[in-house]
């Protein structure tokens, strides 16, 4: 009898999106009788251990990015580059050790640049084949992307969580240099019919301090509205000890799926995974991109321009205005999901 494949799945802990979009990949691997092992750190590892308590999980060193309180994102990230490079080296050494000790056949890394092995087929997942830079330093874009692609070349293949005709063409962009495979939009959620419970659902995410700033901003503005609302803080490591019914530290996929479906409108960051989730469920949304995060700003613009989802800058956000403006936006009504590309990708590594 042929030994079943052992596959290590290692998402980045930089917000929860990398981990949550790995859930449908893990489910497809398990459906094909693969032996799946998990590796990550922080909230991402906590989330995956909660979703898959029966799977073996390993802790990787954390990148621990720190966002600025306001502007200056690029400078803040640049200062942390030496720390990030050290983490990449440390996680690569650890992954090589895990591959050798556990006879791992395939490593699937979601945006962790050090999670590859010379002894196992290694796959990199990203929707940012092209990293966008702010207008005042866009002259750096070519150099940054050359470096990015050189790092991805260390992997046997790059999986792009989008169809070839993605709604974010500037990000999924030119892939001629890399061996890429489009695996379709990914979401852990399923459409359901649920009764309405909330006028507004707020989903917090991302590194600190911006996650906390976002939470406090929405809490302050929602408290005086009289609306029925719930704030999901996005903190899997915290216990749900709140004494009120307007906030919760964290929800597993099943509960969050139902809560989103039972909410009239969702307010969230315009992170790519969040957008894929809301698109699959056909929800109305208001996006507040993380200040200085060019990817989220671009995605928010791509949703606002065709009047799919309204968005505002965090520094200018006014809930009353946003809710009124969003009336004229359609929500996600024309996005088609298919798991056929993901199934083909998984079959290709078995």
ChimeraX attribute file (.defattr): number of C-alpha atoms within 10 A of each C-alpha:
attribute: neighborCount
match mode: 1-to-1
recipient: residues
	/A:1	3
	/A:2	4
	/A:3	7
	/A:4	12
	/A:5	18
	/A:6	21
	/A:7	27
	/A:8	28
	/A:9	23
	/A:10	31
	/A:11	29
	/A:12	25
	/A:13	26
	/A:14	23
	/A:15	20
	/A:16	26
	/A:17	23
	/A:18	22
	/A:19	23
	/A:20	23
	/A:21	23
	/A:22	23
	/A:23	21
	/A:24	16
	/A:25	22
	/A:26	22
	/A:27	15
	/A:28	17
	/A:29	21
	/A:30	13
	/A:31	9
	/A:32	15
	/A:33	13
	/A:34	17
	/A:35	18
	/A:36	21
	/A:37	21
	/A:38	23
	/A:39	25
	/A:40	27
	/A:41	23
	/A:42	21
	/A:43	20
	/A:44	25
	/A:45	25
	/A:46	19
	/A:47	25
	/A:48	25
	/A:49	18
	/A:50	14
	/A:51	15
	/A:52	17
	/A:53	11
	/A:54	9
	/A:55	14
	/A:56	13
	/A:57	21
	/A:58	17
	/A:59	15
	/A:60	23
	/A:61	18
	/A:62	18
	/A:63	21
	/A:64	16
	/A:65	18
	/A:66	15
	/A:67	22
	/A:68	18
	/A:69	12
	/A:70	14
	/A:71	13
	/A:72	13
	/A:73	18
	/A:74	16
	/A:75	10
	/A:76	14
	/A:77	15
	/A:78	11
	/A:79	10
	/A:80	14
	/A:81	13
	/A:82	11
	/A:83	14
	/A:84	18
	/A:85	13
	/A:86	13
	/A:87	20
	/A:88	19
	/A:89	15
	/A:90	16
	/A:91	23
	/A:92	19
	/A:93	15
	/A:94	19
	/A:95	23
	/A:96	19
	/A:97	13
	/A:98	17
	/A:99	21
	/A:100	14
	/A:101	9
	/A:102	12
	/A:103	14
	/A:104	22
	/A:105	20
	/A:106	22
	/A:107	27
	/A:108	26
	/A:109	27
	/A:110	25
	/A:111	20
	/A:112	24
	/A:113	22
	/A:114	24
	/A:115	31
	/A:116	27
	/A:117	25
	/A:118	11
	/A:119	14
	/A:120	20
	/A:121	17
	/A:122	22
	/A:123	26
	/A:124	27
	/A:125	27
	/A:126	20
	/A:127	22
	/A:128	20
	/A:129	23
	/A:130	22
	/A:131	18
	/A:132	21
	/A:133	19
	/A:134	15
	/A:135	10
	/A:136	7
	/A:137	10
	/A:138	12
	/A:139	11
	/A:140	13
	/A:141	16
	/A:142	14
	/A:143	10
	/A:144	15
	/A:145	17
	/A:146	13
	/A:147	11
	/A:148	16
	/A:149	15
	/A:150	12
	/A:151	13
	/A:152	23
	/A:153	15
	/A:154	18
	/A:155	25
	/A:156	17
	/A:157	18
	/A:158	26
	/A:159	21
	/A:160	23
	/A:161	26
	/A:162	23
	/A:163	17
	/A:164	14
	/A:165	11
	/A:166	17
	/A:167	14
	/A:168	17
	/A:169	16
	/A:170	16
	/A:171	18
	/A:172	22
	/A:173	16
	/A:174	11
	/A:175	14
	/A:176	7
	/A:177	11
	/A:178	16
	/A:179	13
	/A:180	17
	/A:181	20
	/A:182	20
	/A:183	24
	/A:184	23
	/A:185	25
	/A:186	24
	/A:187	25
	/A:188	18
	/A:189	22
	/A:190	12
	/A:191	12
	/A:192	12
	/A:193	8
	/A:194	12
	/A:195	11
	/A:196	12
	/A:197	16
	/A:198	19
	/A:199	15
	/A:200	21
	/A:201	25
	/A:202	27
	/A:203	21
	/A:204	24
	/A:205	24
	/A:206	21
	/A:207	17
	/A:208	17
	/A:209	13
	/A:210	19
	/A:211	20
	/A:212	14
	/A:213	15
	/A:214	23
	/A:215	20
	/A:216	12
	/A:217	15
	/A:218	18
	/A:219	17
	/A:220	10
	/A:221	13
	/A:222	20
	/A:223	12
	/A:224	8
	/A:225	11
	/A:226	8
	/A:227	11
	/A:228	16
	/A:229	22
	/A:230	23
	/A:231	21
	/A:232	19
	/A:233	21
	/A:234	22
	/A:235	22
	/A:236	20
	/A:237	14
	/A:238	12
	/A:239	10
	/A:240	14
	/A:241	9
	/A:242	10
	/A:243	8
	/A:244	8
	/A:245	10
	/A:246	17
	/A:247	19
	/A:248	19
	/A:249	17
	/A:250	21
	/A:251	17
	/A:252	12
	/A:253	16
	/A:254	12
	/A:255	11
	/A:256	15
	/A:257	19
	/A:258	17
	/A:259	19
	/A:260	26
	/A:261	26
	/A:262	19
	/A:263	22
	/A:264	17
	/A:265	21
	/A:266	22
	/A:267	22
	/A:268	24
	/A:269	27
	/A:270	26
	/A:271	23
	/A:272	20
	/A:273	22
	/A:274	19
	/A:275	24
	/A:276	24
	/A:277	22
	/A:278	22
	/A:279	22
	/A:280	21
	/A:281	20
	/A:282	18
	/A:283	21
	/A:284	22
	/A:285	30
	/A:286	27
	/A:287	27
	/A:288	23
	/A:289	24
	/A:290	26
	/A:291	19
	/A:292	17
	/A:293	19
	/A:294	18
	/A:295	23
	/A:296	19
	/A:297	22
	/A:298	17
	/A:299	20
	/A:300	26
	/A:301	19
	/A:302	16
	/A:303	23
	/A:304	18
	/A:305	12
	/A:306	11
	/A:307	16
	/A:308	23
	/A:309	26
	/A:310	27
	/A:311	26
	/A:312	19
	/A:313	14
	/A:314	17
	/A:315	10
	/A:316	8
	/A:317	15
	/A:318	14
	/A:319	17
	/A:320	11
	/A:321	10
	/A:322	16
	/A:323	16
	/A:324	11
	/A:325	14
	/A:326	20
	/A:327	12
	/A:328	12
	/A:329	19
	/A:330	17
	/A:331	21
	/A:332	20
	/A:333	13
	/A:334	11
	/A:335	13
	/A:336	10
	/A:337	15
	/A:338	12
	/A:339	15
	/A:340	10
	/A:341	17
	/A:342	22
	/A:343	16
	/A:344	12
	/A:345	16
	/A:346	15
	/A:347	12
	/A:348	8
	/A:349	14
	/A:350	15
